[in-house]
Amino acid sequence: MSIIAIDLGGTRIKAGLIKDGQVENLTIKEISTNEGLSDYLPVLHALIADLHLRDQSATGIGIGFPGLVDTDKNTVIDTSGKYNDAPGIDLVGWARDEFGLNLKIENDARLACLGEWKYGAGKGYDNMVMCTLGTGIGSSAIIDGKILRGRHFQAGILGGHSIIEYRASQEVCSCGKYGCVESLASNWAVRKMARQHPLFLTSSLSRGEKIDLASIFEKSEQGDELSVLLRDHCMSVWSVGLVNLIHAYDPEVVVVGGGIMHAKEIVLPYFEEQIKKRVWCPSGVPELRSADYPDSAALLGATQLFE
């Protein structure tokens, strides 16, 4: 069986054919989600048409979406500043009319969790938590071998919106609230923090084309003072978020994914140290692993929507 998988990210759209647990013909499009999903339907159409032409035996289209998704109706319930018109778009009807294919949609962090559970770092575990660090911060949980969704499809995926700074009242998060993990340590958050910092004008960040987590980690290795401060701040915030996930879901293994895990030699040892210091786990601290597929787990997870 093969399917066409789409991952609608905050800054990139990824597409590929999934066959036998492998991603084939991976394509990545850089985007700006200031626009609505309707504006990107031509892009999705071109990506899907190309993949369908390559494999006309594909049985369906699986989409990972960065928001709340009703997986019974295959519709978007709500968004957090990304593709805000998506709840009003009939993607199932669109796919059927344009390609004659069945379309299924799920939250992108859940798909990443399913992908790592089925094929990657979470394989063989019945209780797993995954956290993805990047444009935003996502989470998901598998409990007793089943993906956690909840009555309103919110269960497990709001780890990035756990409130760890209750006094915050100025930097509003993408969810519209204050003090969330994402509002303190995501790509969009650190960009704003960097530009407002007194060290910005003397920092090499001010002379770069892009300010994001990747550039902050890169320049911190070069000794840039502001980058070091921002990197350490983010790792502290993320580690608290991971501790909260461990306390909430009691996993055997915690898998951390997203683009930031290209710096796993820096991030993972810090997380391990902080988790050991902060968690209350009398039965033992869960294993911490880097995602085997930091860039494509959600694509791989889309296969589980059709099984």
VMD Tcl script that draws the C-alpha trace (Angstrom):
set ca {
  {0.00 0.00 0.00}
  {1.17 3.52 -0.74}
  {-0.32 6.85 0.26}
  {0.33 10.49 -0.54}
  {1.34 12.31 2.64}
  {1.32 16.07 3.28}
  {2.71 17.88 6.32}
  {1.39 21.44 6.56}
  {4.06 23.10 8.67}
  {4.36 26.62 9.96}
  {7.00 27.63 7.40}
  {7.15 24.64 5.05}
  {4.85 22.23 3.27}
  {6.31 18.73 2.92}
  {4.94 16.10 0.59}
  {5.96 12.57 -0.27}
  {4.87 9.07 -1.21}
  {4.91 6.60 1.67}
  {5.63 3.01 0.74}
  {6.60 0.22 3.13}
  {7.61 2.68 5.84}
  {9.78 4.76 3.53}
  {9.36 8.33 2.25}
  {9.84 8.61 -1.49}
  {9.95 11.68 -3.72}
  {10.08 14.09 -0.79}
  {9.32 17.69 -1.79}
  {9.56 20.74 0.49}
  {8.00 24.14 -0.25}
  {8.89 27.22 1.80}
  {5.79 29.23 2.69}
  {4.38 32.02 4.82}
  {1.28 31.08 6.80}
  {0.11 34.67 6.96}
  {-2.02 33.47 4.07}
  {-4.97 31.11 4.32}
  {-5.07 27.45 3.36}
  {-7.25 28.34 0.36}
  {-4.30 30.32 -1.02}
  {-2.17 27.17 -0.89}
  {-4.67 24.77 -2.46}
  {-3.00 25.26 -5.89}
  {0.34 24.35 -4.30}
  {-1.18 21.26 -2.68}
  {-2.85 20.34 -5.96}
  {0.45 20.49 -7.83}
  {2.28 18.45 -5.18}
  {-0.43 15.79 -5.00}
  {-0.86 15.60 -8.77}
  {2.87 15.03 -9.25}
  {2.98 12.28 -6.62}
  {-0.19 10.65 -7.94}
  {1.33 10.60 -11.41}
  {4.40 8.85 -10.01}
  {2.27 6.22 -8.28}
  {-1.30 5.84 -9.51}
  {-1.84 2.98 -7.08}
  {-1.81 5.39 -4.10}
  {-4.89 4.65 -2.01}
  {-5.37 7.98 -0.26}
  {-4.09 11.33 0.93}
  {-3.04 11.85 4.55}
  {-2.56 15.39 5.85}
  {-0.93 16.62 9.05}
  {-2.38 19.96 10.17}
  {-1.02 22.35 12.85}
  {-4.25 22.79 14.79}
  {-7.23 21.00 16.31}
  {-8.65 18.34 14.00}
  {-11.83 16.25 14.19}
  {-10.56 12.90 12.93}
  {-14.08 11.44 12.81}
  {-15.28 14.05 10.33}
  {-11.83 14.80 8.83}
  {-12.27 18.52 9.35}
  {-10.27 21.27 11.03}
  {-11.87 22.48 14.26}
  {-9.64 25.43 15.11}
  {-6.25 26.96 14.33}
  {-3.62 28.95 16.19}
  {-2.71 31.64 13.69}
  {-1.85 29.23 10.87}
  {-4.18 28.65 7.90}
  {-7.04 30.37 9.72}
  {-9.59 29.68 6.98}
  {-9.07 25.90 7.19}
  {-12.19 25.15 9.32}
  {-14.35 26.34 6.43}
  {-12.66 24.24 3.71}
  {-14.03 20.84 2.68}
  {-10.72 19.08 2.03}
  {-12.36 15.67 1.77}
  {-14.67 16.86 -1.02}
  {-11.80 18.72 -2.71}
  {-9.61 15.60 -2.81}
  {-12.46 13.45 -4.05}
  {-13.38 15.89 -6.82}
  {-9.81 16.65 -7.93}
  {-8.15 13.25 -7.58}
  {-10.81 10.65 -6.80}
  {-8.94 9.84 -3.59}
  {-10.01 9.50 0.03}
  {-8.46 12.17 2.27}
  {-7.85 11.90 6.01}
  {-6.49 14.63 8.27}
  {-4.96 14.65 11.74}
  {-3.03 17.01 13.99}
  {0.58 17.14 12.79}
  {2.13 16.36 16.20}
  {-0.06 13.26 16.52}
  {1.07 12.09 13.11}
  {4.71 12.64 14.07}
  {4.13 10.62 17.23}
  {2.48 7.82 15.24}
  {5.34 7.85 12.74}
  {8.00 7.49 15.42}
  {5.92 4.89 17.28}
  {5.40 2.74 14.19}
  {8.77 3.15 12.48}
  {11.20 5.07 14.68}
  {12.38 5.89 18.18}
  {9.13 4.86 19.87}
  {8.84 1.46 18.21}
  {8.17 -1.31 20.72}
  {6.74 0.96 23.44}
  {3.10 1.05 24.53}
  {3.40 4.33 26.44}
  {5.13 7.20 24.70}
  {5.19 10.97 24.65}
  {6.53 12.99 21.76}
  {7.41 16.68 21.67}
  {8.27 18.54 18.47}
  {10.33 21.73 18.67}
  {10.34 24.20 15.79}
  {8.12 26.91 14.35}
  {5.70 26.05 17.13}
  {5.82 23.43 19.85}
  {3.72 20.31 19.51}
  {3.13 17.25 21.64}
  {1.30 13.96 21.53}
  {0.89 10.86 23.66}
  {0.31 7.16 23.15}
  {-1.19 5.45 26.19}
  {-1.45 1.64 26.42}
  {-0.83 1.34 22.70}
  {-3.46 3.88 21.62}
  {-3.03 7.43 20.39}
  {-4.63 9.90 22.80}
  {-7.30 12.15 21.27}
  {-9.91 12.93 23.92}
  {-13.55 13.95 23.72}
  {-12.81 17.20 21.88}
  {-9.66 15.99 20.05}
  {-7.42 18.11 22.28}
  {-5.90 15.44 24.51}
  {-2.13 15.17 24.40}
  {-1.44 17.83 21.78}
  {-1.46 21.01 23.87}
  {1.89 20.54 25.59}
  {3.19 23.60 23.80}
  {0.41 25.59 25.43}
  {0.96 24.42 28.98}
  {1.40 27.59 31.04}
  {4.77 27.78 32.77}
  {4.88 31.54 33.41}
  {1.65 32.49 35.16}
  {2.68 36.14 35.55}
  {3.05 36.73 31.81}
  {0.67 39.35 30.46}
  {2.40 40.95 27.47}
  {3.69 38.38 24.97}
  {0.52 36.73 23.70}
  {0.87 33.20 22.35}
  {-0.45 31.97 19.00}
  {-3.32 30.40 20.96}
  {-4.30 33.82 22.29}
  {-3.18 33.18 25.88}
  {-0.12 34.12 27.94}
  {2.79 32.27 29.51}
  {2.72 29.20 27.25}
  {5.84 27.19 26.44}
  {5.43 28.17 22.78}
  {5.16 31.88 23.58}
  {8.48 31.68 25.43}
  {10.63 29.45 23.23}
  {9.54 28.91 19.62}
  {10.89 30.21 16.32}
  {8.49 33.13 16.22}
  {9.01 33.92 19.92}
  {12.83 34.02 19.86}
  {12.80 36.21 16.75}
  {10.90 38.86 18.67}
  {12.99 38.39 21.81}
  {16.23 38.80 19.87}
  {15.19 42.06 18.23}
  {14.06 43.55 21.54}
  {17.19 42.58 23.47}
  {19.79 45.30 24.34}
  {22.56 43.12 22.83}
  {20.86 42.82 19.45}
  {22.69 45.61 17.62}
  {26.08 44.17 18.56}
  {25.03 40.58 17.90}
  {25.75 38.75 14.66}
  {22.04 37.92 14.64}
  {21.36 41.52 13.56}
  {23.44 40.96 10.43}
  {21.94 37.64 9.39}
  {19.22 37.04 6.83}
  {17.08 35.03 9.25}
  {16.58 34.87 12.99}
  {15.32 31.47 14.08}
  {16.27 28.61 16.36}
  {18.69 27.16 13.80}
  {20.61 30.43 13.45}
  {20.63 30.95 17.23}
  {22.16 27.53 17.82}
  {24.66 28.06 15.01}
  {25.81 31.46 16.24}
  {25.92 30.35 19.86}
  {28.57 27.83 18.80}
  {30.51 30.77 17.37}
  {30.40 32.51 20.74}
  {27.76 35.14 20.01}
  {26.63 36.33 23.46}
  {22.99 37.00 22.64}
  {22.65 33.67 20.82}
  {24.04 31.82 23.84}
  {21.56 33.56 26.13}
  {18.62 32.75 23.84}
  {19.73 29.16 23.33}
  {20.03 28.53 27.06}
  {16.70 30.23 27.71}
  {14.95 28.01 25.15}
  {16.48 24.81 26.46}
  {15.36 25.71 29.99}
  {11.80 26.37 28.83}
  {11.67 23.17 26.76}
  {12.98 21.04 29.62}
  {10.21 22.31 31.93}
  {7.69 21.51 29.21}
  {9.05 17.96 28.96}
  {8.84 17.49 32.72}
  {5.17 18.54 32.59}
  {4.51 16.01 29.81}
  {6.16 13.26 31.84}
  {4.08 14.10 34.90}
  {0.89 14.23 32.81}
  {1.24 11.01 30.80}
  {3.64 8.67 32.67}
  {5.46 7.45 29.53}
  {8.08 4.75 29.14}
  {9.90 6.85 26.56}
  {9.99 10.52 25.60}
  {10.84 11.23 21.96}
  {11.91 14.74 20.98}
  {11.63 15.76 17.33}
  {11.56 18.79 15.09}
  {14.32 20.63 13.30}
  {16.09 21.57 16.51}
  {17.14 17.95 16.97}
  {19.83 18.47 14.36}
  {21.61 19.91 17.42}
  {20.77 16.87 19.57}
  {24.34 16.59 20.86}
  {23.70 19.86 22.73}
  {20.01 19.53 23.50}
  {19.63 15.94 24.70}
  {22.29 15.97 27.48}
  {20.75 19.17 28.85}
  {17.26 17.66 28.82}
  {18.47 14.49 30.52}
  {20.10 16.49 33.30}
  {17.08 18.72 33.87}
  {14.58 15.86 33.76}
  {16.51 13.92 36.39}
  {16.54 17.01 38.61}
  {12.89 17.95 38.23}
  {10.65 14.91 37.67}
  {8.91 12.94 40.39}
  {9.17 9.39 39.08}
  {9.64 6.87 41.93}
  {9.48 4.01 39.39}
  {12.31 5.45 37.31}
  {12.89 8.26 34.85}
  {11.56 7.48 31.34}
  {14.02 6.97 28.54}
  {14.76 10.08 26.47}
  {15.33 9.65 22.73}
  {15.87 11.82 19.71}
  {13.40 11.25 16.88}
  {14.70 8.92 14.20}
  {12.83 11.00 11.60}
  {13.02 14.66 12.77}
  {11.95 15.96 9.35}
  {9.53 13.29 8.11}
  {7.87 11.58 11.09}
  {4.49 13.20 10.37}
  {4.59 11.96 6.78}
  {5.29 8.42 7.95}
  {2.55 8.67 10.57}
  {-0.04 9.44 7.90}
  {-0.05 5.74 6.98}
  {-1.72 4.97 10.32}
  {-4.80 6.95 9.29}
  {-5.54 4.27 6.69}
  {-4.94 1.20 8.86}
}
mol new
graphics top color blue
foreach p $ca { graphics top sphere $p radius 0.5 }
foreach p [lrange $ca 0 end-1] q [lrange $ca 1 end] { graphics top cylinder $p $q radius 0.2 }
display resetview
